Amino acid sequence: MTSTTASSSPRSLAGRTILMSGGSRGIGLAIALRAAADGANIAMLAKTAQPHPKLEGTVYTAAEQLEAAGGKALPIIGDVRRDEDVENAVAATMEQFGGIDIVLNNASAIDLRKTDDVSMKSYDLMQDINARGTFLLSKTALPALRDSDNAHILTLSPPLNLDPKWAGSYLAYTMAKYGMSLTTLGLSEELKEDGIGVNSLWPCTSIDTAAIRNMPGGSELARVSRSADIMADAAHAILTRPGRVATGNFYTDEQVLREEGITDFTKYSLGAPEDKLMADFFL
């Protein structure tokens, strides 16, 4: 069965092919593992060939987890900032799995310092990975997505909100993340006739990841966060909806799950009461 063949269940990702940026750890890996449990094919374009001194996981260990979960994995070493690496990733995914059904723009860089303190190197890194990388991966995969019977582009970026609070708090980061969201806004309109669902997804609360735990006070931050499983379940719900209908949305994880009939989110919490969880950025 090729990646463009509809699965036997309308709410399963069995046989579907996902090409994602990053995914060695954190939210991206959680989303990939949820898809792998259905029997999806997951190609991961990431730089993490070698272990990070402070963060667990490489693209190879992630691929092993995906295979163990029931999926098929294709680890691809590359940089979403490099045109040729993205082109090679699309070509390798097509060769291995016969098509692409889903692009997941997961890779992201973060720097929450004030403008005085943000180096232009850090600014450029965020723009290149977040905004440009999302545009590039989506653009490069479009011919393959047009051949899928239920294509999706899902980007992990926040709702667009021009309240000065966000730009005033984290200007460089906000500009880069909103570049990802603008890609969702523009492509959802541009690709309507192609039937490609283009959406963004963002968590309502802080999500427990290695990056959170490595921050000062990380253990306490983790306790007032939710597990990445809530994002994985929300992404799964979006990606199993008809792309031709479900498009142009800036979803939150809670919104998606409520639409699926889920109203109790306590299973995703890591110790703190629901009313004590830390809200995420941009909400």
Accessible surface in RSA format (square Angstrom, percent):
REM  Atomic radii and reference values for relative SASA: ProtOr
REM  Chains: A
REM  Algorithm: Lee & Richards
REM  Probe-radius: 1.40
REM  Slices: 20
REM RES _ NUM      All-atoms   Total-Side   Main-Chain    Non-polar    All polar
REM                ABS   REL    ABS   REL    ABS   REL    ABS   REL    ABS   REL
RES MET A   1   155.96  80.8  70.02  46.3  85.94 204.6  69.65  59.2  86.31 114.3
RES THR A   2    67.82  48.2  65.03  65.9   2.79   6.6  62.57  84.0   5.25   7.9
RES SER A   3     0.15   0.1   0.00   0.0   0.15   0.3   0.00   0.0   0.15   0.2
RES THR A   4    35.75  25.4  28.64  29.0   7.12  17.0   8.21  11.0  27.54  41.6
RES THR A   5    61.27  43.6  56.14  56.9   5.14  12.2  43.89  59.0  17.38  26.3
RES ALA A   6    65.93  60.6  51.90  80.1  14.04  31.9  52.53  74.0  13.40  35.5
RES SER A   7    21.51  18.2   5.16   6.9  16.35  37.7   0.52   1.1  21.00  29.4
RES SER A   8   124.64 105.3  77.52 103.5  47.11 108.5  60.36 128.5  64.28  90.1
RES SER A   9    44.86  37.9  42.78  57.1   2.08   4.8  27.96  59.6  16.89  23.7
RES PRO A  10   115.09  83.9  92.96  84.7  22.13  80.4 105.59  87.2   9.50  59.0
RES ARG A  11   102.15  42.9  93.55  47.7   8.60  20.5  59.24  81.0  42.91  26.0
RES SER A  12    23.69  20.0  17.36  23.2   6.34  14.6  12.73  27.1  10.97  15.4
RES LEU A  13     3.83   2.1   3.83   2.7   0.00   0.0   3.83   2.7   0.00   0.0
RES ALA A  14    26.56  24.4  26.56  41.0   0.00   0.0  26.56  37.4   0.00   0.0
RES GLY A  15     9.62  11.9   0.00   N/A   9.62  11.9   7.99  21.9   1.63   3.6
RES ARG A  16    13.91   5.8  13.91   7.1   0.00   0.0   5.33   7.3   8.58   5.2
RES THR A  17     0.00   0.0   0.00   0.0   0.00   0.0   0.00   0.0   0.00   0.0
RES ILE A  18     1.03   0.6   1.03   0.8   0.00   0.0   1.03   0.7   0.00   0.0
RES LEU A  19     0.00   0.0   0.00   0.0   0.00   0.0   0.00   0.0   0.00   0.0
RES MET A  20     0.30   0.2   0.30   0.2   0.00   0.0   0.00   0.0   0.30   0.4
RES SER A  21     3.49   2.9   3.49   4.7   0.00   0.0   0.32   0.7   3.17   4.4
RES GLY A  22    15.23  18.8   0.00   N/A  15.23  18.8  14.30  39.2   0.94   2.1
RES GLY A  23     3.67   4.5   0.00   N/A   3.67   4.5   0.00   0.0   3.67   8.2
RES SER A  24     6.43   5.4   3.54   4.7   2.89   6.7   3.08   6.6   3.36   4.7
RES ARG A  25    60.05  25.2  53.26  27.1   6.80  16.2  32.66  44.6  27.40  16.6
RES GLY A  26    28.02  34.6   0.00   N/A  28.02  34.6  14.96  41.0  13.06  29.3
RES ILE A  27    33.69  19.2  29.99  22.3   3.70   8.9  29.99  21.6   3.70  10.0
RES GLY A  28     1.33   1.6   0.00   N/A   1.33   1.6   0.00   0.0   1.33   3.0
RES LEU A  29    19.57  10.9  19.57  14.0   0.00   0.0  19.57  13.7   0.00   0.0
RES ALA A  30    14.01  12.9   8.27  12.8   5.73  13.0  11.62  16.4   2.38   6.3
RES ILE A  31     4.06   2.3   3.03   2.3   1.02   2.5   3.03   2.2   1.02   2.8
RES ALA A  32     0.93   0.9   0.00   0.0   0.93   2.1   0.93   1.3   0.00   0.0
RES LEU A  33    51.77  28.8  49.28  35.3   2.49   6.3  49.42  34.7   2.35   6.3
RES ARG A  34    78.46  32.9  73.47  37.5   4.99  11.9  26.10  35.7  52.36  31.7
RES ALA A  35     1.38   1.3   0.97   1.5   0.41   0.9   0.97   1.4   0.41   1.1
RES ALA A  36     0.00   0.0   0.00   0.0   0.00   0.0   0.00   0.0   0.00   0.0
RES ALA A  37    65.17  59.9  36.00  55.6  29.16  66.3  36.41  51.3  28.76  76.2
RES ASP A  38    35.68  25.0  16.63  16.5  19.06  45.1   6.51  15.3  29.18  29.1
RES GLY A  39    27.63  34.1   0.00   N/A  27.63  34.1  15.85  43.5  11.78  26.4
RES ALA A  40     0.00   0.0   0.00   0.0   0.00   0.0   0.00   0.0   0.00   0.0
RES ASN A  41    12.94   8.9  12.94  12.5   0.00   0.0   0.00   0.0  12.94  12.5
RES ILE A  42     0.15   0.1   0.15   0.1   0.00   0.0   0.15   0.1   0.00   0.0
RES ALA A  43     0.00   0.0   0.00   0.0   0.00   0.0   0.00   0.0   0.00   0.0
RES MET A  44     0.38   0.2   0.38   0.2   0.00   0.0   0.38   0.3   0.00   0.0
RES LEU A  45     3.24   1.8   0.77   0.6   2.47   6.2   0.77   0.5   2.47   6.6
RES ALA A  46     7.67   7.0   3.00   4.6   4.66  10.6   7.67  10.8   0.00   0.0
RES LYS A  47   123.20  60.1 101.31  62.2  21.89  52.1  66.28  59.7  56.92  60.6
RES THR A  48    32.42  23.1  28.53  28.9   3.89   9.3  32.42  43.5   0.00   0.0
RES ALA A  49    29.70  27.3  21.63  33.4   8.08  18.4  21.63  30.5   8.08  21.4
RES GLN A  50   138.85  77.6 129.96  95.0   8.89  21.2  55.40 117.9  83.46  63.3
RES PRO A  51    98.64  71.9  81.23  74.0  17.41  63.3  81.23  67.1  17.41 108.2
RES HIS A  52    80.03  43.7  66.34  46.1  13.69  35.0  44.43  45.8  35.60  41.4
RES PRO A  53   128.53  93.7  83.55  76.2  44.98 163.5  97.04  80.1  31.49 195.7
RES LYS A  54   157.24  76.7 133.26  81.8  23.98  57.1  84.59  76.1  72.65  77.4
RES LEU A  55    37.51  20.9  33.63  24.1   3.88   9.8  35.21  24.7   2.31   6.2
RES GLU A  56   150.47  86.4 142.72 108.0   7.76  18.5  63.05 121.9  87.43  71.4
RES GLY A  57    20.02  24.7   0.00   N/A  20.02  24.7  10.17  27.9   9.85  22.1
RES THR A  58     8.45   6.0   8.45   8.6   0.00   0.0   5.97   8.0   2.49   3.8
RES VAL A  59     0.09   0.1   0.09   0.1   0.00   0.0   0.09   0.1   0.00   0.0
RES TYR A  60   102.67  47.9 101.06  57.5   1.61   4.2  74.03  55.6  28.64  35.3
RES THR A  61    55.03  39.1  54.47  55.2   0.56   1.3  54.47  73.2   0.56   0.9
RES ALA A  62     0.00   0.0   0.00   0.0   0.00   0.0   0.00   0.0   0.00   0.0
RES ALA A  63     9.26   8.5   9.13  14.1   0.13   0.3   9.26  13.0   0.00   0.0
RES GLU A  64   118.28  67.9 109.57  82.9   8.71  20.7  46.00  89.0  72.28  59.0
RES GLN A  65    76.93  43.0  71.11  52.0   5.82  13.9  33.75  71.8  43.17  32.7
RES LEU A  66     0.00   0.0   0.00   0.0   0.00   0.0   0.00   0.0   0.00   0.0
RES GLU A  67    90.94  52.2  75.50  57.1  15.44  36.8  34.06  65.9  56.88  46.4
RES ALA A  68    93.33  85.8  49.81  76.9  43.52  99.0  62.90  88.6  30.44  80.6
RES ALA A  69    39.97  36.7  14.02  21.6  25.94  59.0  26.17  36.8  13.80  36.6
RES GLY A  70    48.29  59.5   0.00   N/A  48.29  59.5  29.85  81.9  18.44  41.3
RES GLY A  71     5.18   6.4   0.00   N/A   5.18   6.4   0.42   1.2   4.75  10.6
RES LYS A  72   132.02  64.4 132.02  81.0   0.00   0.0  74.61  67.2  57.41  61.2
RES ALA A  73    14.77  13.6   0.56   0.9  14.21  32.3   0.56   0.8  14.21  37.6
RES LEU A  74    32.19  17.9  32.19  23.0   0.00   0.0  32.19  22.6   0.00   0.0
RES PRO A  75    42.98  31.3  27.87  25.4  15.11  54.9  27.97  23.1  15.01  93.3
RES ILE A  76    22.06  12.6  19.06  14.2   3.00   7.2  22.06  15.9   0.00   0.0
RES ILE A  77    79.79  45.4  52.99  39.5  26.80  64.6  52.99  38.2  26.80  72.7
RES GLY A  78     8.34  10.3   0.00   N/A   8.34  10.3   7.67  21.0   0.68   1.5
RES ASP A  79    16.16  11.3  16.01  15.9   0.15   0.4   6.13  14.4  10.03  10.0
RES VAL A  80    11.47   7.5   8.62   7.8   2.85   6.9   8.62   7.5   2.85   7.7
RES ARG A  81    72.35  30.4  59.84  30.5  12.51  29.8  13.07  17.9  59.28  35.9
RES ARG A  82   117.30  49.3 113.57  57.9   3.73   8.9  36.64  50.1  80.66  48.9
RES ASP A  83    57.42  40.2  55.49  55.2   1.93   4.6  16.41  38.6  41.01  40.9
RES GLU A  84    79.35  45.6  78.72  59.6   0.63   1.5  41.13  79.6  38.22  31.2
RES ASP A  85    27.35  19.2  24.54  24.4   2.81   6.7   3.18   7.5  24.17  24.1
RES VAL A  86     0.00   0.0   0.00   0.0   0.00   0.0   0.00   0.0   0.00   0.0
RES GLU A  87    94.60  54.3  89.25  67.5   5.36  12.8  27.81  53.8  66.79  54.5
RES ASN A  88    91.35  63.0  88.00  85.0   3.35   8.1  22.85  55.0  68.50  66.2
RES ALA A  89     0.00   0.0   0.00   0.0   0.00   0.0   0.00   0.0   0.00   0.0
RES VAL A  90    16.74  11.0  16.74  15.2   0.00   0.0  16.74  14.5   0.00   0.0
RES ALA A  91    59.78  55.0  50.04  77.2   9.74  22.1  56.11  79.0   3.67   9.7
RES ALA A  92    34.68  31.9  28.55  44.1   6.13  13.9  32.63  46.0   2.04   5.4
RES THR A  93     0.00   0.0   0.00   0.0   0.00   0.0   0.00   0.0   0.00   0.0
RES MET A  94    68.56  35.5  62.56  41.4   6.00  14.3  62.56  53.2   6.00   8.0
RES GLU A  95   157.62  90.5 124.57  94.2  33.04  78.7  52.49 101.5 105.12  85.8
RES GLN A  96   108.23  60.5  80.39  58.8  27.84  66.3   5.92  12.6 102.30  77.6
RES PHE A  97    21.64  10.8   9.18   5.7  12.46  32.4  15.84   9.6   5.80  16.6
RES GLY A  98    45.27  55.8   0.00   N/A  45.27  55.8  23.82  65.4  21.45  48.0
RES GLY A  99     2.63   3.2   0.00   N/A   2.63   3.2   2.63   7.2   0.00   0.0
RES ILE A 100     0.00   0.0   0.00   0.0   0.00   0.0   0.00   0.0   0.00   0.0
RES ASP A 101     0.06   0.0   0.06   0.1   0.00   0.0   0.06   0.1   0.00   0.0
RES ILE A 102     1.66   0.9   1.66   1.2   0.00   0.0   1.66   1.2   0.00   0.0
RES VAL A 103     0.00   0.0   0.00   0.0   0.00   0.0   0.00   0.0   0.00   0.0
RES LEU A 104     0.79   0.4   0.79   0.6   0.00   0.0   0.79   0.6   0.00   0.0
RES ASN A 105     2.13   1.5   2.01   1.9   0.12   0.3   1.34   3.2   0.79   0.8
RES ASN A 106    23.23  16.0  15.39  14.9   7.84  18.9   0.00   0.0  23.23  22.5
RES ALA A 107    20.96  19.3  13.96  21.5   7.00  15.9  19.26  27.1   1.69   4.5
RES SER A 108    52.20  44.1  17.56  23.4  34.65  79.8  16.55  35.2  35.65  49.9
RES ALA A 109    13.68  12.6   8.21  12.7   5.46  12.4  13.68  19.3   0.00   0.0
RES ILE A 110    87.79  50.0  62.94  46.9  24.86  59.9  62.94  45.3  24.86  67.5
RES ASP A 111    18.74  13.1  12.44  12.4   6.30  14.9  11.94  28.1   6.80   6.8
RES LEU A 112    54.20  30.2  36.36  26.0  17.84  44.9  37.10  26.1  17.10  46.0
RES ARG A 113   113.85  47.8 105.73  53.9   8.12  19.3  55.64  76.0  58.21  35.3
RES LYS A 114   124.46  60.7 120.44  73.9   4.02   9.6  93.20  83.9  31.26  33.3
RES THR A 115    93.78  66.7  79.09  80.2  14.69  35.0  70.84  95.1  22.95  34.7
RES ASP A 116   141.82  99.3 105.47 105.0  36.35  85.9  27.74  65.3 114.08 113.8
RES ASP A 117    85.29  59.7  70.62  70.3  14.66  34.7  16.20  38.1  69.09  68.9
RES VAL A 118    19.26  12.7   5.44   4.9  13.82  33.3   5.63   4.9  13.63  37.0
RES SER A 119    54.53  46.1  44.33  59.2  10.20  23.5  47.26 100.6   7.27  10.2
RES MET A 120   124.93  64.7 119.81  79.3   5.13  12.2  95.04  80.8  29.89  39.6
RES LYS A 121   176.01  85.9 164.06 100.7  11.95  28.5 113.03 101.7  62.98  67.1
RES SER A 122    18.52  15.7  15.41  20.6   3.11   7.2  12.19  26.0   6.33   8.9
RES TYR A 123    54.09  25.3  53.94  30.7   0.15   0.4  33.03  24.8  21.06  26.0
RES ASP A 124    70.21  49.2  69.29  69.0   0.92   2.2  18.52  43.6  51.68  51.5
RES LEU A 125    66.24  36.9  63.47  45.4   2.77   7.0  65.81  46.2   0.43   1.1
RES MET A 126     1.57   0.8   1.57   1.0   0.00   0.0   1.57   1.3   0.00   0.0
RES GLN A 127    41.96  23.5  41.64  30.4   0.32   0.8  18.74  39.9  23.22  17.6
RES ASP A 128    51.40  36.0  51.40  51.2   0.00   0.0   2.45   5.8  48.96  48.8
RES ILE A 129    27.62  15.7  26.05  19.4   1.56   3.8  26.05  18.8   1.56   4.2
RES ASN A 130     0.00   0.0   0.00   0.0   0.00   0.0   0.00   0.0   0.00   0.0
RES ALA A 131    18.35  16.9  16.07  24.8   2.28   5.2  16.58  23.3   1.77   4.7
RES ARG A 132   103.96  43.7  98.29  50.1   5.68  13.5  45.27  61.9  58.69  35.6
RES GLY A 133     0.78   1.0   0.00   N/A   0.78   1.0   0.71   2.0   0.06   0.1
RES THR A 134     3.38   2.4   1.74   1.8   1.64   3.9   0.89   1.2   2.49   3.8
RES PHE A 135   111.38  55.7 110.81  68.6   0.58   1.5 110.81  67.2   0.58   1.6
RES LEU A 136    15.74   8.8  15.71  11.2   0.03   0.1  15.74  11.1   0.00   0.0
RES LEU A 137     0.00   0.0   0.00   0.0   0.00   0.0   0.00   0.0   0.00   0.0
RES SER A 138     0.01   0.0   0.01   0.0   0.00   0.0   0.00   0.0   0.01   0.0
RES LYS A 139   117.05  57.1 111.31  68.3   5.74  13.7  59.23  53.3  57.82  61.6
RES THR A 140    31.41  22.3  17.22  17.5  14.19  33.8  20.28  27.2  11.13  16.8
RES ALA A 141     0.02   0.0   0.00   0.0   0.02   0.0   0.02   0.0   0.00   0.0
RES LEU A 142    18.21  10.1  18.21  13.0   0.00   0.0  18.21  12.8   0.00   0.0
RES PRO A 143    86.37  63.0  78.96  72.0   7.41  26.9  82.52  68.1   3.85  23.9
RES ALA A 144     6.95   6.4   2.46   3.8   4.49  10.2   4.82   6.8   2.13   5.7
RES LEU A 145     0.69   0.4   0.00   0.0   0.69   1.7   0.00   0.0   0.69   1.9
RES ARG A 146   112.63  47.3  86.59  44.1  26.04  62.0  37.53  51.3  75.10  45.5
RES ASP A 147   108.59  76.1  85.35  85.0  23.24  55.0  24.95  58.7  83.65  83.4
RES SER A 148    15.97  13.5   0.00   0.0  15.97  36.8   0.02   0.1  15.95  22.3
RES ASP A 149    86.97  60.9  47.40  47.2  39.58  93.6  47.33 111.4  39.65  39.5
RES ASN A 150    40.70  28.1  35.78  34.6   4.92  11.9  16.27  39.2  24.43  23.6
RES ALA A 151     2.86   2.6   1.72   2.7   1.14   2.6   1.72   2.4   1.14   3.0
RES HIS A 152     1.03   0.6   1.03   0.7   0.00   0.0   0.54   0.6   0.49   0.6
RES ILE A 153     1.77   1.0   1.08   0.8   0.69   1.7   1.08   0.8   0.69   1.9
RES LEU A 154     0.76   0.4   0.76   0.5   0.00   0.0   0.76   0.5   0.00   0.0
RES THR A 155     1.32   0.9   1.32   1.3   0.00   0.0   0.00   0.0   1.32   2.0
RES LEU A 156    11.69   6.5  11.59   8.3   0.11   0.3  11.59   8.1   0.11   0.3
RES SER A 157     0.62   0.5   0.00   0.0   0.62   1.4   0.00   0.0   0.62   0.9
RES PRO A 158     0.00   0.0   0.00   0.0   0.00   0.0   0.00   0.0   0.00   0.0
RES PRO A 159    29.27  21.3  29.27  26.7   0.00   0.0  29.27  24.2   0.00   0.0
RES LEU A 160    56.46  31.4  29.33  21.0  27.12  68.2  29.75  20.9  26.71  71.9
RES ASN A 161    58.50  40.3  52.27  50.5   6.23  15.0  12.01  28.9  46.49  44.9
RES LEU A 162   162.77  90.7 136.86  97.9  25.91  65.1 141.74  99.5  21.04  56.6
RES ASP A 163    69.14  48.4  57.95  57.7  11.19  26.5  16.32  38.4  52.83  52.7
RES PRO A 164   107.92  78.7  99.27  90.5   8.65  31.4 105.15  86.8   2.78  17.3
RES LYS A 165   121.23  59.1 106.88  65.6  14.34  34.2  73.72  66.4  47.51  50.6
RES TRP A 166    20.96   8.4  20.96  10.1   0.00   0.0  18.90  10.1   2.06   3.3
RES ALA A 167    41.01  37.7  38.38  59.2   2.63   6.0  38.70  54.5   2.31   6.1
RES GLY A 168    57.86  71.4   0.00   N/A  57.86  71.4  36.98 101.5  20.89  46.8
RES SER A 169    31.31  26.5  28.22  37.7   3.09   7.1   7.81  16.6  23.49  32.9
RES TYR A 170    51.14  23.9  50.44  28.7   0.70   1.8  17.04  12.8  34.10  42.0
RES LEU A 171    76.53  42.6  72.36  51.8   4.17  10.5  72.36  50.8   4.17  11.2
RES ALA A 172    10.64   9.8   7.44  11.5   3.20   7.3   8.05  11.3   2.59   6.8
RES TYR A 173    10.03   4.7   9.74   5.5   0.29   0.8   0.00   0.0  10.03  12.4
RES THR A 174     4.18   3.0   4.18   4.2   0.00   0.0   4.18   5.6   0.00   0.0
RES MET A 175    84.87  44.0  72.28  47.8  12.59  30.0  71.41  60.7  13.46  17.8
RES ALA A 176     0.04   0.0   0.04   0.1   0.00   0.0   0.04   0.1   0.00   0.0
RES LYS A 177     4.94   2.4   4.94   3.0   0.00   0.0   0.00   0.0   4.94   5.3
RES TYR A 178    22.12  10.3  22.12  12.6   0.00   0.0  22.12  16.6   0.00   0.0
RES GLY A 179    16.71  20.6   0.00   N/A  16.71  20.6  12.87  35.3   3.83   8.6
RES MET A 180     0.02   0.0   0.02   0.0   0.00   0.0   0.02   0.0   0.00   0.0
RES SER A 181     0.00   0.0   0.00   0.0   0.00   0.0   0.00   0.0   0.00   0.0
RES LEU A 182    99.07  55.2  92.81  66.4   6.26  15.7  93.19  65.4   5.88  15.8
RES THR A 183    16.94  12.0   8.70   8.8   8.24  19.6  10.23  13.7   6.70  10.1
RES THR A 184     0.89   0.6   0.11   0.1   0.78   1.9   0.72   1.0   0.18   0.3
RES LEU A 185    90.68  50.5  88.55  63.4   2.12   5.3  88.82  62.4   1.85   5.0
RES GLY A 186    38.32  47.3   0.00   N/A  38.32  47.3  35.52  97.5   2.80   6.3
RES LEU A 187    15.72   8.8  14.95  10.7   0.77   1.9  14.95  10.5   0.77   2.1
RES SER A 188     7.23   6.1   7.16   9.6   0.06   0.1   0.95   2.0   6.28   8.8
RES GLU A 189   111.21  63.8 102.04  77.2   9.17  21.8  47.52  91.9  63.70  52.0
RES GLU A 190   122.86  70.5  93.97  71.1  28.90  68.8  41.04  79.4  81.82  66.8
RES LEU A 191     1.06   0.6   1.03   0.7   0.04   0.1   1.06   0.7   0.00   0.0
RES LYS A 192   112.62  54.9  99.04  60.8  13.58  32.3  59.74  53.8  52.88  56.3
RES GLU A 193   160.82  92.3 140.05 106.0  20.77  49.4  64.27 124.3  96.55  78.8
RES ASP A 194    55.62  39.0  35.62  35.5  20.00  47.3   5.96  14.0  49.66  49.5
RES GLY A 195     9.46  11.7   0.00   N/A   9.46  11.7   1.80   4.9   7.66  17.2
RES ILE A 196     2.54   1.4   0.91   0.7   1.63   3.9   0.91   0.7   1.63   4.4
RES GLY A 197     0.00   0.0   0.00   N/A   0.00   0.0   0.00   0.0   0.00   0.0
RES VAL A 198     0.67   0.4   0.67   0.6   0.00   0.0   0.67   0.6   0.00   0.0
RES ASN A 199     0.61   0.4   0.61   0.6   0.00   0.0   0.07   0.2   0.54   0.5
RES SER A 200     0.00   0.0   0.00   0.0   0.00   0.0   0.00   0.0   0.00   0.0
RES LEU A 201     0.00   0.0   0.00   0.0   0.00   0.0   0.00   0.0   0.00   0.0
RES TRP A 202    19.13   7.7  19.13   9.3   0.00   0.0  19.13  10.2   0.00   0.0
RES PRO A 203     5.40   3.9   5.40   4.9   0.00   0.0   5.40   4.5   0.00   0.0
RES CYS A 204    28.02  21.2  22.78  25.4   5.24  12.3   9.09  23.0  18.93  20.4
RES THR A 205    10.22   7.3  10.22  10.4   0.00   0.0  10.22  13.7   0.00   0.0
RES SER A 206     5.09   4.3   3.99   5.3   1.10   2.5   4.81  10.2   0.28   0.4
RES ILE A 207     7.63   4.3   3.48   2.6   4.15  10.0   3.48   2.5   4.15  11.3
RES ASP A 208    29.73  20.8  18.63  18.5  11.10  26.3   0.96   2.3  28.77  28.7
RES THR A 209    27.83  19.8  20.78  21.1   7.06  16.8  22.59  30.3   5.24   7.9
RES ALA A 210    32.85  30.2  21.89  33.8  10.95  24.9  25.74  36.3   7.10  18.8
RES ALA A 211    56.19  51.7  47.69  73.6   8.49  19.3  51.17  72.1   5.02  13.3
RES ILE A 212    24.31  13.8  24.31  18.1   0.00   0.0  24.31  17.5   0.00   0.0
RES ARG A 213   128.12  53.8 110.52  56.3  17.60  41.9  40.30  55.1  87.82  53.2
RES ASN A 214    78.95  54.4  45.99  44.4  32.95  79.4  20.52  49.4  58.43  56.5
RES MET A 215    69.47  36.0  61.23  40.5   8.24  19.6  48.46  41.2  21.02  27.8
RES PRO A 216   130.93  95.4 106.58  97.2  24.35  88.5 119.11  98.3  11.81  73.4
RES GLY A 217    51.94  64.1   0.00   N/A  51.94  64.1  36.66 100.6  15.28  34.2
RES GLY A 218     4.79   5.9   0.00   N/A   4.79   5.9   0.30   0.8   4.49  10.1
RES SER A 219    90.08  76.1  76.64 102.3  13.44  31.0  46.82  99.7  43.25  60.6
RES GLU A 220    93.30  53.6  91.16  69.0   2.15   5.1  56.52 109.3  36.78  30.0
RES LEU A 221    41.88  23.3  41.88  30.0   0.00   0.0  41.88  29.4   0.00   0.0
RES ALA A 222     2.37   2.2   2.25   3.5   0.12   0.3   2.37   3.3   0.00   0.0
RES ARG A 223   105.74  44.4 102.21  52.1   3.53   8.4  48.07  65.7  57.67  35.0
RES VAL A 224    20.74  13.6  20.74  18.8   0.00   0.0  20.74  18.0   0.00   0.0
RES SER A 225     0.00   0.0   0.00   0.0   0.00   0.0   0.00   0.0   0.00   0.0
RES ARG A 226     6.14   2.6   6.14   3.1   0.00   0.0   0.00   0.0   6.14   3.7
RES SER A 227    23.64  20.0  22.58  30.1   1.05   2.4  21.77  46.4   1.86   2.6
RES ALA A 228    14.43  13.3  11.11  17.1   3.31   7.5  11.11  15.6   3.31   8.8
RES ASP A 229    81.05  56.8  80.98  80.6   0.07   0.2  13.05  30.7  68.01  67.8
RES ILE A 230     0.00   0.0   0.00   0.0   0.00   0.0   0.00   0.0   0.00   0.0
RES MET A 231     1.05   0.5   1.05   0.7   0.00   0.0   1.05   0.9   0.00   0.0
RES ALA A 232     4.11   3.8   3.77   5.8   0.34   0.8   3.77   5.3   0.34   0.9
RES ASP A 233    37.03  25.9  32.27  32.1   4.76  11.3  10.83  25.5  26.20  26.1
RES ALA A 234     0.00   0.0   0.00   0.0   0.00   0.0   0.00   0.0   0.00   0.0
RES ALA A 235     0.00   0.0   0.00   0.0   0.00   0.0   0.00   0.0   0.00   0.0
RES HIS A 236    19.16  10.5  17.37  12.1   1.79   4.6   9.94  10.2   9.22  10.7
RES ALA A 237     6.35   5.8   5.09   7.8   1.26   2.9   6.33   8.9   0.02   0.1
RES ILE A 238     0.40   0.2   0.40   0.3   0.00   0.0   0.40   0.3   0.00   0.0
RES LEU A 239     4.08   2.3   1.17   0.8   2.91   7.3   1.17   0.8   2.91   7.8
RES THR A 240     9.35   6.6   0.24   0.2   9.11  21.7   3.62   4.9   5.73   8.7
RES ARG A 241    32.74  13.7  31.66  16.1   1.08   2.6  18.97  25.9  13.77   8.3
RES PRO A 242    81.24  59.2  77.83  70.9   3.41  12.4  80.76  66.7   0.48   3.0
RES GLY A 243     0.64   0.8   0.00   N/A   0.64   0.8   0.23   0.6   0.41   0.9
RES ARG A 244   156.31  65.6 135.91  69.3  20.40  48.6  63.44  86.7  92.87  56.3
RES VAL A 245   120.21  79.1  97.66  88.4  22.55  54.3 101.79  88.4  18.42  50.0
RES ALA A 246    10.62   9.8   6.38   9.8   4.23   9.6  10.62  14.9   0.00   0.0
RES THR A 247    31.41  22.3  16.22  16.4  15.19  36.2  16.22  21.8  15.19  23.0
RES GLY A 248    35.47  43.7   0.00   N/A  35.47  43.7  11.09  30.4  24.38  54.6
RES ASN A 249    46.70  32.2  43.50  42.0   3.21   7.7   5.29  12.7  41.41  40.0
RES PHE A 250    47.80  23.9  28.67  17.8  19.13  49.8  29.32  17.8  18.49  52.9
RES TYR A 251     9.31   4.3   8.66   4.9   0.65   1.7   3.39   2.5   5.91   7.3
RES THR A 252    22.41  15.9  22.41  22.7   0.00   0.0  16.66  22.4   5.75   8.7
RES ASP A 253     0.00   0.0   0.00   0.0   0.00   0.0   0.00   0.0   0.00   0.0
RES GLU A 254    27.75  15.9  27.75  21.0   0.00   0.0   1.10   2.1  26.65  21.8
RES GLN A 255    71.04  39.7  66.52  48.6   4.52  10.8  30.34  64.6  40.70  30.9
RES VAL A 256     0.00   0.0   0.00   0.0   0.00   0.0   0.00   0.0   0.00   0.0
RES LEU A 257     2.59   1.4   2.59   1.9   0.00   0.0   2.59   1.8   0.00   0.0
RES ARG A 258   125.27  52.6 110.57  56.4  14.70  35.0  43.11  58.9  82.16  49.8
RES GLU A 259    97.34  55.9  57.97  43.9  39.37  93.7  44.51  86.1  52.84  43.1
RES GLU A 260    63.65  36.5  32.65  24.7  31.00  73.8  13.37  25.9  50.29  41.1
RES GLY A 261    62.90  77.6   0.00   N/A  62.90  77.6  33.63  92.3  29.28  65.6
RES ILE A 262    59.36  33.8  55.91  41.6   3.46   8.3  59.36  42.7   0.00   0.0
RES THR A 263   103.13  73.3  82.09  83.2  21.04  50.1  51.21  68.8  51.91  78.5
RES ASP A 264    91.34  64.0  80.38  80.0  10.96  25.9  41.33  97.3  50.01  49.9
RES PHE A 265     9.41   4.7   7.12   4.4   2.29   6.0   7.12   4.3   2.29   6.6
RES THR A 266    78.69  56.0  68.76  69.7   9.93  23.7  53.04  71.2  25.66  38.8
RES LYS A 267   148.49  72.4 110.05  67.5  38.43  91.5  77.70  69.9  70.79  75.4
RES TYR A 268     4.22   2.0   4.09   2.3   0.13   0.3   4.06   3.1   0.16   0.2
RES SER A 269    24.36  20.6   8.14  10.9  16.21  37.3   8.14  17.3  16.21  22.7
RES LEU A 270    69.13  38.5  43.84  31.4  25.28  63.6  51.32  36.0  17.81  47.9
RES GLY A 271    60.10  74.1   0.00   N/A  60.10  74.1  31.23  85.7  28.87  64.7
RES ALA A 272     5.07   4.7   0.00   0.0   5.07  11.5   0.12   0.2   4.95  13.1
RES PRO A 273    78.55  57.3  66.16  60.3  12.39  45.0  78.34  64.7   0.21   1.3
RES GLU A 274    67.55  38.8  49.82  37.7  17.72  42.2  42.94  83.0  24.61  20.1
RES ASP A 275   121.65  85.2  83.30  82.9  38.35  90.7  51.26 120.6  70.39  70.2
RES LYS A 276   133.47  65.1 117.87  72.3  15.61  37.2  65.07  58.6  68.40  72.9
RES LEU A 277    23.94  13.3   2.73   2.0  21.21  53.3   2.73   1.9  21.21  57.1
RES MET A 278    68.80  35.6  61.88  40.9   6.93  16.5  43.20  36.7  25.60  33.9
RES ALA A 279    69.96  64.3  50.03  77.2  19.93  45.3  51.74  72.9  18.22  48.3
RES ASP A 280    24.95  17.5  17.44  17.4   7.52  17.8   4.18   9.8  20.78  20.7
RES PHE A 281    53.72  26.9  51.62  32.0   2.10   5.5  53.28  32.3   0.44   1.3
RES PHE A 282     2.60   1.3   0.00   0.0   2.60   6.8   0.00   0.0   2.60   7.4
RES LEU A 283    77.12  43.0  30.82  22.0  46.30 116.4  61.96  43.5  15.16  40.8
END  Absolute sums over single chains surface
CHAIN  1 A    12425.4       9827.9       2597.5       7132.1       5293.3
END  Absolute sums over all chains
TOTAL         12425.4       9827.9       2597.5       7132.1       5293.3
